[in-house]
Amino acid sequence: MFFKARWISKRRLSRKKKVITVLRHQQLVQIPSSEVVVGDIVLLESGDHVPADGILIQGNSYKFDDGSTSHHDLVLPREQLHHVLFNRTKLVEGSCQLLVTAVGENKERIKLMKCVTSFQNNGHDQCYSKIQKSIDEMSSFLDKLSLSLSLIILVVEVFRCFLWNKSWCCDKDRDPKGVKNSMEEIMNEATKYMRRKRGENYGTNKVNGFVAMVCILVFSLKDGLSLGMFIVLLYASKDVKKNDQIIVHNLPSCANGALVTTLCLSKTSHFVVNHSTLVDLWIGFEKINDLSVFSGGARDFTEEVRNTLLEGIFMNIIGHVDEDALLIWAEKLFGENIEQIHGSCSILNLENYYPNKGLCGVLLKRNKKEIGEFLHVHWKGEPKLVLSMCSNYYDINNGTMQTLDEEKRELFNRKIASIIVSNEVHCFGFAYKQVIRSSLEEEEEKENGTIIAKDGLSFLGIVVLKNPYSSELRRTIEVCRKSGIEIKLMVDDDLNTSRLMAINSGILRIEEDLQGSIIEAIEFRRSPKEAQINMCHKIKVMANCSPADKLLLVNCLKKRGGHVAATGSSIRDLPSLKEADVGIFFGENCADLAKEDVDITIVDSNFGKILAILILAK
């Protein structure tokens, strides 16, 4: 521990001596990184670390890596300014200028580490892991046992030495007074006693041998407990260390992994959702790989298809679990706002057929003035059912509407069958029809209600929702859940995106999507302390999380009596990893910075290796 502390101290000193260029009082000066102050403008080049918390004010083709894997690099466009950066973030490409906003004790990470220390000081019993408590209890018990046996042995030997009239060691040279005159004689007699032949008095020797064995065992356990525990933990870590991509910084964490009851996951590269690959879009017989054909508006036909499809997605909602992913995809990729589209239309009727297949129709009236009295019908659901209502389809290549004859209908059915071969996708078919409402129909609608057309529709296309997460990640989460480990997701995304991440990864099941399972971090943060501890175990997903919120959740779970493991891949995750009983860091880019605060590092960021730490250790 002494040499490790010295090594860490030297590293910190060498970091402080690094010279950087800053703009101070309109002059460029070079100073040690430890001497920057609030208001300085730091000029960073490729390979530099951010010396303090600050705001990005200018840059050129830059890329930051805050400790995540290469798939989770923070790439900022040139025009994006005022992005908040934190101490020890690394600039891996380009150059930029940073306005320093916090230094020294005011840096975010320092404040959070103080919170960790405060948590441990306020609840001393909670700061130790269960295995550490067991060691302390056993050590205390052995201390008491060894002291008691020492006193018993002392009393017995004194009694035998001074009050026993019969010789207890040998028949010769018995002291006439019955008292041993010197400590040397007592030791000599004790030695002879221990060497006495077993055949002389077998029963007595057997008892005496048992007493000697107990004494040796107790004293050796007391003095060798630390060495014994080290050997046990070393043996427990052998399965973890078999993989050269797992680095153990804290040996007891290998045994602590078997005790984990709750796993808190931060947003590592494994949970990043790439919206462009989340969905496959088919218009007619063509797969649209580049959605820019819709955004340019070069052709009136593609613009009409785009607007009609978005109207069908945003207005035809029945609360199906996959609709969240569909809505998020449409908003992110097409750049449309669901509130604006809802404000531009009025729903006249909504029908839901075959609820288990998600087939539903909606009749709309657009609020903007149109030539004539037009109503708009949208159907969404299983592609084959939607296709059966259609007599036309959109041909994106020719920019025309084509008749859907039996031959082409059969081709569509084959295409649908080939798309849904995989059981990991969910398909939606979309159809549309524009109808003219006459004055006679208006009277009928008043009496019988509006009727949604179910035939003569035009087939818009197919939207294929794919699970964005690997089978390995979902299998790992499933194994953890079956082993009795509760999993909680802590991310900085909004509620809808967080829910999508949790459902697709298997952290949240449909039947578990109840009130209190998904919560905003600000709601948890503003709750009273007792309420936080009572509600923390019910939370499955915490959205819009800051590092302080993650730290608070981990601490509440520990106060509730749980044994908590936490994961992260960013410098900002380190406080919550340090507070957890087992802190697991993904990636090697920040391994040197993270090893002071984490227990285990998974160098290659393989999520499946969590099983070797938490499950195989049991």
Disulfide bonds with the S-S distance in Angstrom:
none
